Every structure is written in C-alpha cells, then in structure tokens.
Amino acid sequence: MFSHRPVWGWGLGTFPTVYPGYRSFYTNLFINEAHNDYAQLLVETGLLGFGLTLWFLVSLYRHKLHLRNHRVELGTDAEPLQNQ
C-alpha cells in the first residue's frame, strides 16, 4: 500500500477502505486497523505526514527534557501540580 502512494499516502481514515485490495488472504472479517499504529500512519499520510508526526513527537520530547533540566538547575525538581 505504501509503495503505491509513498509521498502523500492514501488519506487519514482510509485504511479500512483501501486495505482489502492489498491483503494476501481471504477473510470475511472486517479489518479496520493495521497491526501497528506507525505502519498505519505511514500508509495513510505518506512520508510527509509521517515525517511531520515524528518531528512533532521529537520536538515535544525535547521541549519536555529542556523544561525538566531547567527545573533541576533552579532547584525545583517537582512537577507544578504534583501534590494536588
């Protein structure tokens, strides 16, 4: 599926519609999701959407690490609303 539309993908939410044409076995079961969220994201959004999602997750993680390290330097290691 990915190899047929690698850049743009098939579109969000189209996996259950597109997958039956690519499966290699017969089943009368409805398959609405891939076995792997990242594989499904890659198929549905292509390299552009997958790359943007990875960029967002890495940026979010790096920002959290920066905030955590900044709190340690200031001597306030606790999370802001931790005791409530």
DAHU-V348053 format. One record per backbone hydrogen bond with DSSP energy under -0.5 kcal/mol. NH is the residue of the N-H (numbers start at 0). CO is the residue of the C=O. Records with the same first field share a line. If there is no record, write none. Layout:
NH->CO, CO
//
This chain:
3->0
4->0, 1
8->4
9->42
10->43
13->10
16->13
17->13
18->14
20->17
21->18
22->18
30->28
31->29
39->35
40->36
41->37
42->38
43->39
44->40
45->41
46->5
47->6
48->44
49->45
50->46
51->47
52->48
53->49
54->50
55->51
56->52
57->53
58->54
59->55
60->56
61->57
62->58
63->59
64->60
65->61
66->62
67->63
68->64
69->65
70->66
71->67
72->68
73->69
74->70, 71
75->70
76->74
81->78
83->80
//
